Every structure is written in C-alpha cells, then in structure tokens.
Amino acid sequence: MQTTDLPQAWEPAAVEAELYQGWVDAGYFTADSSSEKPPFTIVLPPPNVTGSLHMGHALNHTVMDALTRRKRMQGFEVLWLPGMDHAGIATQNVVERQLAGEGLSRHDLGREKFVERVWEWKAEYGGKILDQMRRLGDGIDWSRERFTMDEGLSRAVQTIFKQLFEDGLIYRAERIINWCPRCRTALSDIEVDHSDDDGELISIRYGDGDNAIVVATTRAETMLGDTAVAVHPEDERYKHLIGTYVVLPLTGREIPIVGDEHVDPEFGTGAVKVTPAHDPNDFEIGQRHSLPSITIMDEAAVITAHGPFLGLDRFEARPAVVAALRAEGRIVAEKRPYLHSVGHCSRCDTVVEPRLSMQWWVNVQPLAQAAGDAVRDGRTEVHPPELAKRYFDWVDNMHDWTISRQLWWGHRIPVWYGPNDKVVCVGPDEEPPTGDDWTQDPDVLDTWFSSALWPISTLGWPTKTSDLAKFYPTSVLSTGYDILFFWVARMMMFGLYAMDGVQPFDHIYLHGLIRDAQGKKMSKSRGNVIDPLDWLDRFGADATRFTLARGANPGSDMALAEEWAGGSRNFCTKLWNASRFALMNGATTAVDVPDRAELTDADRWILDQADALVSEVDTLFDDFQFAKLCDALYHFTWDLYCDWYLELAKVQIAEGGARANATRAVLGHVLDKVLRLLHPVIPFVTEVLWKSLTGKESIVITDWPTTSGATPDPDATRRVEGVQKLITEIRRFRADQGLKPGQKVPARLSGVDGAGLSAHASAVTALARLDAPGEAFEPSASLEVPLAGGTVTVELDLSGTVDLVAERKRLTKDLTAAEKELAQCEAKLGNPKFTDKAPADVVAKIQGRRDVAAAEIERITARIAALPAS
C-alpha cells in the first residue's frame, strides 16, 4: 500500500491564494499573439470601477473561467482579457459625495481639478473587484488589463465618433430624454429602473360649456406646459371639437384641440393633455402638429413657469397645482392611491423627469440592421436559441440612442463650436481649432458608448495590432440576458461597423439572473442578498463555483440557497477523500492500463463509463449546458467512481498479484480523467489532487481528456449493474432487519452462477457485509433478487444479531406514525370542502402521501410479523 502526502482534509482557505498566484506567476494565463495555436478569446464584461463582486458576477465569471480553462487544455491559445468600466455617473457620484463630506462641490474645484480628483480616487479605491476575481480563481491575462478611460481606449472612442459623425450617423438634436434632476444629466434607458409607485390620477376639466373637455394626469404640475389637447380623429364624442381652442386653466392660454391617431379612445376619457417638452409621446404629437414646446422646469426639476408656482420643486408644485384647480372647480375626479409605473435613476433612485433637451444622438437604423443580419445569417449564434427572438425584437425596433451626458467624468465629446455656427469634429490625430471664439462641447459620452467598443478597443483598434489580428473576432460573449438589449446589441453594432462586417463574437451565451431559494429577486430591502465573498470564506472557491455552475441553465433564472453551497463543499470533500483513498491504495498513472482482456468486469465498466462521460461533457460544454454537465460530473464522481468502483477496487486489490496492479492503473487513469474533466469548474482542489496523482507540473496546462477509442463492453456493464442491484437489495434488506451497517451476518447465496455473477461473489459478500455460512448455518430470513441473468436467492442467519425488544419498539413507533399520516390524509381526501376547492396539484400531493403511508404500514406490519418471538 503506497502512502500519500495529502492532508487528511481539504482546507481551501489554506491553499487557494498560493495556488492562484502560482498560476499567474507561471504565465499560464498569458496569451501569445504569435502562437500558431487556434485562438479562443473572451473579453470580460467590464465591471464598474466602483463595483464589488456580487453573485451575478460570480456566476458569469465561473462560466467564462470554465470555458477558457477547457479550451486551454484542448490546445487553444486562450485570451481572457480583463478590465473595468469608468462608470461615468456612478463614479462621479461617489467622488461628489466625498467632496460633500469636505463641504465642497465639483464646481468649487472646477472641471480639471475635479477630474484629477476622480483619477486619484480610482488609484486609491477603484478596482477592488479585480482582487475579488482572483479569489474566485479567474484565469485572466492580467498583463492585458484595460480601463475604458485608458489612452488607447480613448483613442478608439474618438476614432469611432469621428467616423460615425462623418458618415452622418451621429447628429445633434433637441428631443425628449430621461433626465435625473439629482445627477443633472441625461440617462440612457439602461440607467432607468421602473417600479410600480403609489401616486394620484387627477381628472381636470379644460374649458366650459359645450367646449369643455376632461383629461386625466398623474403629473398635474406639467399642465402648466400644455400646448394642446389631443383626441382620436374618429372619436365621435370629440370630432366637432377638433380645430377649436380651449382655455388652459390657471394660465389663461388658449390651446388647440388636435386629432391624432396615437390617442386611444378607449383609455380614460379618450382625451389627453399634450406637454411636448415633458413627455416623449407628447413630443411626437407636438412634432406632427407643429405645436410649441414649453419647458416649465429647470435642470433641478424646479418650476420656472411664471406665476404662483415659480420656484417650487416639482413635488411641491403638484399638490399646489391641484389645490388651485380645485379652487377653480376644475377637478372632476381624484383617485388616490393610484399605482403606476415610475422611472427612477439607477444610481441615486431619484424619479426621472422626461425633459426636452439638446443632445447628441446615434442614428442606429443601419447599425441595428447589420446587428440583426449577423445573427440571422449565422455569423453570431445566440445561446439559448429561443432568446434570439428577444434580440431581434430589440434591434429591429431600436430608437436612436442619446449618447451625451452632462457630466465631467468620461470621454468628452470631441466637437468644437466656433464663430458663425461652425462645428468641427476632431479625430485622435488632429489638432482642435484654437482661438477664443472656439469652445469644446462640455458633455461627455454615455458610458455604454465606450463599452460598445470593448471587444475591439481592448485588442488595440483602431491600430491593426497583432492581438487584433489573432484574437478578433472573439469566441464567446457570456453575460446576463438582462443586458442583451443595451450592451450586447451595441457591441454588435459598433464591432460590425468598425471591422467591416466582421462580428465581435462567434457565440453569445446568455445566462439568467440569480434569485433566492423562493425564486424572488435578490435585493437589500428584502434582506435576501447572498454575498459571494461570504461563501468564498466559508465554503471555498470550488464549492461556490460548482454551486453556481450546477444551476446555470442557459437563459433561465437560478434559485440559490446556502445549503446547496454546503452540498457542493461536501462534493469537494468526497472527491478529496476518494482520491486520497485511491492514492493510498496505489492508484497510479505511471503504468499503462493493461489490455481489456486482462481486466475485470468492474474495470471495463468504469472505463466505459468514463469514456461516455467525456463524450457527454464535451457535448454539453459546446452547447453551454453547464447545469447538465455538472450533474453528469457529480453523478459519475460520487455515484459511480466513489460509491461503487472504489469499493469494488478495494476487493480486487486485496486479491493481490496482476489483478491488483491492473486495478491500481485503472483507479489512477480514471481519477486522472475525472480530475481533468472537473478542473474547469473546480480548479483548486483538482490541481492539488492531480499533481499528487501524477507528479506533473499543473493540471492547468495538461491536455483535455479524450475517449480511449475502445469498444464498449455491454456484457461487463450488465454484470456490474447486476452486482450493484444485488448488493443494494441486500443492504436495504439488512436495514429493514435493523442490522447495523458494519455488522456481518452469515449468509448463503444461490443462483449466482446462473445470473452470470460467479466472478463477483467475493465482491458481493464483502460489500454486503456477509459471512460464509458455517456447518450449523440455520437461515432465519431470505430474499430473492431478480436480475437480468436470473434470480439470486440470499438466505441469512439473523439469530442473535438483532435486539428484538428494541427493534419491535422502533417498528411499533414507525407504524404509529404511518397510521397517523394515513388517517390525516384520508380525512382530508374524504372532505368535499377540501377536494372541491383545493388545486388539483395539492389534492394529488395528498393522495401521494396517502399511498406512501399505506405502503409503509404494509411493510412495517410484515416486518413486525416476521420478527422471531422474543
């Protein structure tokens, strides 16, 4: 028996950090653009510089790391490129809060000093998520780390802006945008979170007498900016009013009544107030009817319209306007509370205000068309395929994209304004115009603008670098389906545009969101957020990763509970203990596995199962079926290798000689294969075990396992499955008789030869804890086990092996519990009030419980009757 230097227990905290740093120092994750190996590239979705690791990150990083580790083992030149996003609004808010604590604002510092302050903050506090990624085991090429405000990436941003501008795909226009009064900037749709909030619905009468018309609104204060009332042109109630005017209450202004097909005559009164400067739909109506746009609020959402409401915040103005309308007898109806959807700034939770504003826009129509075509013609595949429809729904109906932000932190728009309304867009190698009459646009670009360039800018574009030539297009984009529309589509648009129609990714893998064990969205307010760093501390990186990967079905949300992480830790422990046992019993890869003719059924069976596992895992990996491949690995490792083959191998090794040596080789070679298959998902424990097994440098750089090419032996499999069934049935019978697991009993087996299991008799007696029958053998119990080759009869002498008094007491207690369960179920099922009203699945569940209880009563009663008299 050989010994092993493995510690008795797997302690991840003691080794993970050192193992990871060793991998980095050895250069295992550093890609070589001059390599002749086929490339495999993933660019990390850049986390915000202000961010920290959350479970969504942990899931996505586990997926990407598993993909890249496997490809590296398969002989690909793997680049997994990391980096961070400058996160314009979020980062500026952090630094502004820091300044506020010092009694300062960004305006006190001025633009240049403020931007310097943000860079200082980044250097000191930004990027802690990168260290957390190391703890998870991310096999990332740290030598290529990028930041969206780096010089090279800034050059890419300026280049693409100039190209789009000159192609007429970037323009400046006054339109309705999402505006955050707290952050004082425009927001993209992705930066707006919608929630159902309590509000009020106020119905207001405009005009009097026959010309009176009633409109309803949740934002009464915006009526101060109304420039029309709109009705459907075919609505018989209002046809006669179209083209007439009505006096706008509180202002005395006359506004027209217009006919517009946008109005739904079935909703509310069928008439809507039109405020073009403060509602996107109203803006479109205003454009169609040449209505003026009256802005009634400033950037802080304070009323600027002259009159008694001047200077009031919008939420102060709302009740004041309603009170004034009530005083004039204009309020027809009030509904409170009124639940309706309200947009909030995702950074500060302020209610977003639609606002007419001059902004820079991207004309997305031709870009979105190209992005849709790339998926339609197969250049890029979406996984799972059913989510491609959601992708098309978005790119085929995309609105122009507002890209300017009223911030100081970010890529400043490279446009200068000069005398006589001159506008100059400056490229990266061009000098901006000089002179006092020239000023640069004060806005910066939406963070998503630079992020849309991530797959090309990180590889050096617009320069034709060796990295760009080798690693573009990238192989896989892995991300959550929730940003399919906002980030994925934009990368597709910019990548195809900049790279002459070459797609930025060959595959887009979309995973779901992580929810709690009850399927609810995780949120701090609910108190159900799970911190991955806590799991890393308590369960280790491997257990955390395996838990996440085992729940990762493409496109589906994942419920997560702490006990599942505990189960994954137990799996790692099982693997550790089994490997340690195998090593202590001489498992080796130093000796080739003998010819199959020299192997036992158990050896051939486990080798065939290992080959089948390799094929299954390869297929599932290629289809991004992480949950299924983890289940396959778990089942093989725990059930087949640990629970069965190790036990059968123990019996074979005890026989000594050539059979023992062959078994040691099979033990080692199958363990080697299992560890390599598991490595992409659980890299740390497999590294330690594999190095101990093989004595080689690292599992990170070894080859991915392949099938042996041997013809499977179905007869060996049938016989081994017969042995498993026989042992399982004997163990179950022993448990029913109240025998302790390690307690041996005399037994006689008949029919083993007929079942074709004569070669396995020693394994059956050893693993079922049976003794050979003596001369005075008197069987007191028996069971028959039908197998594929015939029935095996097992006779046992249980005399003196069971405490009959204790066993009768235990069984009587179990019988009472089963009878109580049966009575409760029958009482419910016999009650029409329950069966008539309860859902069908609930009734079926009670019926199932009743059947189980009845079967238990029958089993226990038979067992009590079979007990010898005490």
N, C-alpha and C positions, 0 to 999 in steps of 0.2 A: 504493500500500500504506500503510494507516494504521499508526501505531505505538501501543504500549501502555505505560503506566507501571507495569504489573505487574512485580514482581521476577521474576527468571529462575526461581526455585524457590519452592515452597510451604514456608514455615517456620512451623508453627503456634505454636511457643513464643513467637515474636516478636510475635504479634498477638492471640492468644486472650483474654488478660486484658483488654486495652484494648477489644477489641470487646465483650466481655461487659459491662463497666462502662458502656460507651456505651449499650447496650440498656437497662440498668437506669435510668441517668440520664435517658434519653429517655422513660421511663414506658411503654415498650411492654408490659411485663408487669403493669401495674397495672390492675386491673379496676374498672369503673364500675357500681355497682349501679343507677344511674339511667338507664343506657343502654337504648335501645329494641331493641338487637340481641338475637337469641335467646341464651340463656345456654349456656355449656358449662363444667362445673365438675369439677375433680378436687381432692380433698383428699389431700395427700401422706401416705402411711402414715408416721406419725411415728417417725423413728429414735430410739433411746435417746440420752439426753443424754450418755451415756458412750461412744457409738459412734464409729466411723470408717468411711469408705466402703469397702465390700467389693464383690466382683463381683456379688453378688445385688442390692445397692443400685444399682450402675451399670446393670445390665440393666433393672431396673424404672424407674429414672429416665429412661433412654433412651426406653423405651416411652411413659411419660407425657409427656415433653417432645415427642416426635414427634406424639402425639395433639393436644396443646394448640397446638403451632405450626401444624399444619394447620388446625385449627378457627379459629384467629385469622385466618389467611389467607382462610378461607371466609366471614368476616364475622360470626363469633360473638363475643359478649362473653365472653372467656375468663378464668376464675379458676382458677389453680393455687395452692392455698393451702398454705403450708409450716408446719412446726412440729416440735416434739420431745416425746418422752415422758419423764416424770420417772424412769421405770425404777426403781421402789422398791428392790428387792433389790440390783440391780447398783450403783446409785449409793450406797446405804448401805454396801455392802461396800467400795467404793473409798475412801470417807471414813474408815471404820473402820480400813482398812489404813494410811491416812495418819496417823491418830491413834496407832495401834500403834507406828509409827516414832518417835513422840514419847513413847512409854511411857505412853500414856493409853488409856482405853476410853470409849465413849459414856456409860457410867454415871458416869464421873468428871466429865463435863461436865453431865450432866442433859439431859432431853429438849429444853427450849427452846434451850439453848446449842448442843446438837448439831445441831438443825435449822438454826440460824443458820449453823453451820459448813458444812452442806451447801449452803446458798444461796451462801455465799462461794466454795465450790469450783465451783459451776455458773458463777458470774460469771467466774471466772478460767480454768477449764479446759473447761467444758462446751460442747458445740455445735461442736466443730471440724469435724464432718461437714458443717455448713452451708457453710463456706468451700470444702470439697471439692466440694460440689454446684455451686458457681459454676464451678469448673474444668471440670466436665463440660458446662456450658452450660445448666443448668436454667433455663427461662423462667418463673421463680416470682415471684409477687407478694409481695415481701419486706415490703411495708407491712402485710401482714396476718399476719405470723408469729405463731404461737401456741405455748404451752407448757402441758402438761396440769396444771401447778400454778398457772397464772395465775389472777388473781382471777375473771375471767369464767368460766373453765372450772371453777373450784372451785364457783362458784355453780351451774353446771349439774349437777355431781356431787351437791351437797347437795339440789338440787331433785328429781332423779330418785330418789334414795334415799328421800326423804320420800314421794314419790308411790307408789313400789313398796311401801314399808312400810305405808302406809295402805290400799293395795289388797290387803294380805295376801300379797304376792309376795316380800317379804323377811322372813326369820324367823331366830331364833337357836336352835341345837340342838347337841347333843353327838353327833358322828359321827366315823367314821374319815376322816382326811385324810392327804395326803402331808406329812411333816414333815422339814425339814432340821435336823439337830442342830447343824450349824455356823452356819447363818444364824439359827437359833432362830425359825423361822416356818413357817406352813402354806404350801404351794405348790399352784398350780393344775396341772392335767395338762400344760399347755404348758410349765411350768417344770421338767418332769421328763424327762430323757433316759434312754432304756433302752439297755442294751448286754448282750451275752452275756458273763458273767463266770464264771471258774472258781470253784467252791465245793465243797460237800460235801453228800451226801444221806445222812442218818443214819436208820436204821430202829430204832425203840425199842419194846420190849415193855412195855405197860402191864398191870398185874395179873399174876396167876399162875394156873396150872392151867387148868381149863375156861373160866374167865372171862378168860383172857389175850387181849389184842388188840394187834396191831402197827400202828404209824403211822410215817410217814416225814416228815422235815422237812429243809429247808436252813437253818433258823434254830433250832437246838436250844435256844438260850437262852430263846426265847419260851415253851417248855413250862412255865416257872415261872408263866405266867399262864393256862394252860389251865383251862377250866371245863367241858369236855365232850369226848367223842369222838363223832364223827358217822359213821353208815353209811347206805347207802340202805335205805329201809324194806322193799324187796322182795328184798334180798340174802339168799339162803337161809343163807349162812355165818354171818350175824350176827343174823338175826331174833330168835333166842331171847335175845339179849343186850340188845335194846332195852328200856329201862326199868330195867336193872340199873345197878350202880355199879362203878367200878374205882378202885383207889388210884393217884393220880398220883405217879410216882416222885420221890424227893428231897424231896417236900413232905409226904407223908402225908395229903394231902387226898383225899377221895372225890369223884369227878366222875361225872356220869351218862353213859350211852351213849344217844344220841338217834338217831332215824331222820329223815333229811332228804333230800328228792329232789335237792338240789343236789349230793350226793356222786355221783361217777362210779364205779360198782362195778368198771369195767374198768381204772381207773387205780391203779397200785401195789397195795396190799393191799386196797383198797376201803374202808379206814377212815382218817379224817382227824382230827387233833387240832384242837380249836376254841379259839382265843385271841381272843375278841371285841374286846379293847382294842388289838390289834396286827395285825389283818388285816381288810380290807374284806369279804371273803366270810364270814369267821368272825363278823364283826359282824352281818351279816344273819341268819346261822344263830342267833346269840345272841338277836336280836330275836324270831325266830319261836318260840324255845323258852324265852323268859324266863330266859336264862342271865345270871349276873352277869358284869360286865366288870372284870377286874383289871389295872390299869396297873402294869407292872413296871419301867418306865424313866422317867427324868425327861426334861426338855427337851434335855439334852445326850446322851441315849441311854446314861445310866449306870444300872445296875441298882439299883432301890430295894426289891426284894423282900427281906424279912428272911432271913437265913441266910448261908452261907459265900460267897455271890456278891455280897453287898451292897457297893456302891461300885465294882464293876468296870465298865469300858466294855463295851458290847455285844460287841465283837470280842475282848475279853479273856475275857468270860463264856462265849462259845461253846465254846472248847476245854475250859474248866474244867467246864462242864456235861457235855460228852461224856465227859470223864475220870471224873467222878463216876458217870455212868450205867454206864460200862464197869466200874467198880469194883463196882457192884451187880449186874453181869451182865445189864444191861438192853439192851445194844447187840446187835441181831440182825444188822445188816449196815451196812457203811460203804462209800460209793462216792466216791472221790476220784481225779482231779478230776471235778467234776460241772458241766457247762456249763448255766447257766440265766440267764434274763433278770433283770436287776437295775436298778432305777431310781436315777438319780443327779441331784443338784441341778444344773440347767443353769448356775448361777452359780459354784459352787465345787467341783463334782464329788463332793461328799460323797454316800455311799449314803443314799438316802431311807428313812426309817422310817415305816411306817404307824402312826398314833397316834390314839387316841380323844381328841377334843378338842372343847371348846365353841367353836363358830364361828358366824359369820353366813353365811346362805345365800340364794340366789335360787331361788325356785320357778320353774323355766324352762318348765314344760309349756305353759302358754298362750302364752308369748312365743315358744317354739320352734315351736309350731303356726302362729302368724302368720308367722314367718320362712319356714317351708316353703310356706305358701299363697302368699306374694308371688312366689315363683319358679314355683310350679305354675300360677298364673293369668297369668303373663307380665309382671307389673309390673317384675320384675327378670329379666334374661336372663343366663345363665351361659355364658361362652365359655372353652373349647370346650364344646358342649352335653353331651358324654359325662361331664363332671365334675359335672353336676347330680346324678347318682345318688349320688356321694360326699357331696354336700351334704345330700341327703335322708337318707342313711344316718345322718348325724350329727344333724341337727335332729329327726328322727323318733325317735331313741333317746337323747336327751340326758338326762344326770343333773343333778340340782340342783347349782348352782355355788357353791362356797365362796368368799366374797369378802373375808373378813377376813384380815389379815396382821399378824404380831406384830413390826411394825417401827415406827420413829419417823418415817421419811421417807415421806410420802404424804398422801393425803386422810384425815384422821382421821374415824372413824365418828361421825356426828352424833347419837349416842344418849347420854342421861344416865340414870344409875341413882340412885334416891333411897330414902328410908325406905319400909318396908312393901312392898319389892319393886316399887316404882313404876319404870316405864320410859317415858321421853319422847324422841321423835324430833323434832329441831329443824330447821326449814326455814331457808332463807337469810335470810328477813326476820323471823325470830323470835328472841327472846332466850332463851338457855338458862336453866334453873332455877338459882337461886342458893341458897347456904347450904352449911354444912359437910357436910351429910348427902348432898349431890349430887356425883357424880363422873362424868366423861365416860368412855366406853369407851376403853381405851388403844390399841386396834388401829387400823390404817389399812386402807384398801380396796385390794384387788388392783389392780395397775396396769391390768389389762385392763378393769376397771370403768370407769375414766375414758376409756380408749381406745375403749371401745364407744360412747361419746358423741361421738367425734371429728367425724363428718360434720355434727352439729347444733351442738355446743358451739362449734366454731371459727367458725360463722356467726352466733353470738350467742344461741342458745337458752339459757335459756327466754324471753329478751326477743324480741319479734317485730321483729327488725331488718330494714332494707332488704336486707342481704346474705342473710338467711334467706329473705326473700320472693323475691328474684331468683335465687338460686343453689341452692336446695333444691327437689327432690331433686338430688343430684349426678349427673353424667352417667356417669362410669366410675370403678370401683374397680379399680386394677391392682395385683396382688400375687401372691406365690408360692402355689401350691396347697397348700404345706405348712402354711399357717396358715388354710386355708379353715375349719376347724372352730372354731378357738379365737378368732380375731379377727373374721373376716368374719361368721360366724353371730351373734356377739354384737352387732356393729353393726347387723345386720338386726333383731335382737330389740329393742334399745333405740330405734332410729330409728323403727320401726313403732309402738312403744308411745307414744313421746313425741310423734310427729307424726300421731296419729290415723289410722294405717294407711297413711300415705304412705311409700313405700320410700326408704331412704337413697341408693340407686344405681339407675340405669336398667340399667346393664350391669356385670357382674363379669367382668373378664378375668383369667384365671389362667395365669401362665407357669410354666415348670418351674424346676428347680434347675440350677445351673451345676456341671459336673463337669470333670475333667481330660480330656486328649486320649484317654485309655484308658477313659473313662466312669466313673472312680472318683470318689467323693465327695471334695471338697477338704477337707483338714484339715492343721493344723500338724504333727501327728505323722507324717503321710505325707510332708510336705515338698513338697506339690504345690499349695499355695495360690498363686494369681496375684493380685498387688496391683494394683488398677486405677490407683492413683496412679503406679506404675512405668510402666504403659502410657501414661498421660497424659503423663508426662515424655518417654518415648521415641518414641511414635507420634503423639501429639496426641489431642485430644478427638474429632475427627471419625472417625479410624481406630478408636479404641476403641469408639465408639458404633456405627459401621457393622458392626464385627465382632460385637457383641452382638445388634444387631437382626437381622443376617443369620442368626443361629442361633436366633431366637426363634419356634419353632413353638408355638402355643397348647397349654398343658398338658403339653408334653414337655420332658424334661431336655435340657440343652445341653452337648455336649463342647466344650472350649475349648483352643486351643493358640496359642502365641506366633506361629507362622508365619502364622496367619490374621490376626492384627493387622498383621503385615508386609504381607500381601496387601491389606488394607484401606488401609494407608498408600500402597501402590502405586496403588490405585484413585484416591485423592485426588490423587496426583501426576499420574496420567494425565489426570484431569479438568482439573487446573491447566494442564498443558502443552497440551492440546487447546484449552482456552478461550483461552489466550494466543496460540496459533497462529491461531485464528479471529479474534481481535481484531486481530492484526497483519495479517490479510488483509481487514480491513474489515467484519467481522461487525457488524451493527447492528440495533437495534430502533427506530431513529428513523424508518425508512421502512417503510411497509406492504408485506406480501408481495403481489406482483402477482397478477392473476387466474391461475388454474391453466393456462389455455390458453397463457400466456406462459412457463410453467415447463418445465423438463426432466423426463424420467422420474425422475432421481435426486432432484430437488426434490420432486416429487409423492410419491414413495416415502417419503422421510424425514418429510414432513408427515403422511402417512397413518399411518406407524409411531408418530409422536409422539401423534397422536390416540388410537390404540389403547392406547398406554402410559398416557395419562391415565385412560382408562376402566378399564384393568386395575388401576392403582394405587388408584383410588377404591374399587373393589370390594373389594380386598384390605385396605385401611385399615379399611373399615367392618366387615370380618369379623375384624379383629385378626390378620391373617396377615402378620406383619412379615417373616418369613424370605422368603416368596414375593415380597412387594413389593420387598424389597431385591434379590433375584435379578433381578426384572424390570427394575429401575432399572440394575443393574450391566450386564446383557446389552445393554440399549439404549445406554447411555452408552459402554461400552467397545467392543462389537462393531459396533453399527450406526452410531452417530454418529462416534466417534473413528476406528475402523479402516476404515470404508467411506465414510461421507458426506464427511468432511473430505478424504479422498483424491480422491474424485470432484469435490468442490467446487473443489479446487485446480486441476484440469484446466479446469473451467468458468470460473473466474476468470481463468485465463491467456488465455482467448479474448477477454477484454475486452468492452466495449460493454454493451448492455442485459442480456445473459445474465449477465455478471459481477455487475452491480448486483443483479439478482434473486437470484443465489446468495448474495450478501452478506446480503441481507434474510432469506433462508431460514436461513442459518447462524445469524444473530443471534436470530431468533424461536424456532427450535428449541432453541438453547442456553438462552435465557431460560426456556423451558418446562421443560427438563431441570433447570436450577438450582432452580427453584421446587419441582419435584417432589422433588428430593433434599434440600431445605432442612430439613424436619422431622427428618431423620436425621443429616445432616452440616451443621450450621448455620453453622460458622465459615468454611470455605472457600467455601461458596456465597454468603455475604454479601459477601466480598471480590470474588469474580468477578462477581456480579450487579451490584454497584454500579459496577464498572469497565465492564461491558457497557452498562448503561442510564443511568448518571449520576444515578440517583434516590436517595432518602434511605436506604432499608433494605429488604431482602428480607423482614424480619420482618413488616412491615406492608403488604406488597403483596398482591395478590389471588392466590388459589389458581388454577392453570391449569384451563381448561376445553377441551373439544374444539372444533374450528373449525366444525363443522357441515357441512363439505364432504363430498361424496360420494366415497368411496374409489375409487381408480383401480387395479383389479386388473391391468390390462394393463401399467401402468408398473411395478408390483411384480414381475410375471412377467419383464419385460425386465431389470430391475435384478438380480433373482436370477440370471438367465442370465449377466449380466456378472460377477457375483460368482463364480459357478461356473467360468466360463471363465478368469478371472484366477487363481483358486485352483488350478485344474488346471495352468495354465502354470507357476505358481510352484512347485508340487510337482514338475513335470517338470524344471524348471531345477535344483531342489535335488538331484534324483536324478542329474542330469548333472554335479554337482559345481560348478555355477556359483555365483559369489559373488552375494549379494542385489542389490548395486548394479551388477552387470556387465551391460551392454547387449549384445544379440546380434541380428543381422539375422534377420528372420522374415517369413513371408508367411501371411496369414490367408485362408482360403477358406470360403465358406458363411455369412459374417457377415450378408449381406443376407437370405439365406433364413431365418436364425434371428431376423430382425427386429431385429438389433442394429447396423445400419449407422450409426445416430446415436451409437453408443458406441465406434466403432473407435478414436478417438483416446484415449479413457479406457483401453481395454484395452491399447493399445501403451505408453502412459505408465506405467500401474501394474504391468504385467508386465515392464517394462524391456526393450522390444523396439525395434529399429531398423527403419526401412524397408529393404526388400531393394534392393541395388544391381543394376547391369547384370550383374555377374558372380556374382550370387547362386547358390550351389550348396547346396541343403538337404542336411544330413547326418543329420538326425533329424526326426521328426514325431510328432504325437499327434492323436487325434480326441476331441473333447469333445461328447457328445450333450447337447443342450439341448431345452427344451420346444418351441421353434420349429423345430428342425432341428439337424444336426450341423455343428460348426465344425472345420475341419482347420487345424492350426498346423504349419507347416514352419519349421525353424530351421537356420541355418548355424553349427555349433559349431566349425568348423575354427579352430584356434589359440586357442580360448577356454578349453580345459581342459588342465592339466598331466597328461598321460596317465599318466606314470610314478607321480606322486603319487596320482592318482585310482585307478589299478589297485591300488596298495599299500593305500589306505584301504579299498577294497571287499573286497580279499582278507582284511584283518583283520576286517571286519564279517562276512564269510562264515564264517570260522573260529569266531567267537563264536556265530553262529547254529547252526552244525553241532554245537558243544559243547552248547548248550542243548537241541537236539533229541535228542542222544544221551542226555543225563541224564534228560529227560522220558520217553523210550521205555524206558529201563532201569527207571524206577520203575513205569511202567504195565505192563511185562512181568513184574513181580514180584508173584506172587499174595499174598505176605505183606503187601504194601502195599495192593493193590487190595481184598483181602478185609477188612482191618481198618481202613483209613483211612475217616473220614467221607465221605459222598457229595460234600459241597461241596469237600473237599480234593482228591478224585480229579478232580472236574470242573475245578478250578483248574489242575491239572497238565495235563489234556487241552487246556485252552485255551492254556496256554503252549506245548504241543507244536504246536498248529495255527498259532500265530503264528510260531514258529521255522521251520516248514516253508514258510510263505508268504514269510518273509524270505529263505530260501535260494533259493527260486524267483525272487524279484525281483532279488536281488543277482547270481545266476548269469546272468540275462538281461541285466542291466546290463553285466557284465564282457564278455559275448559281443558286446554292441553297441559296445564301445569300438573305435575305429579302431586298426589296428596301429601300434605306436609306432616 
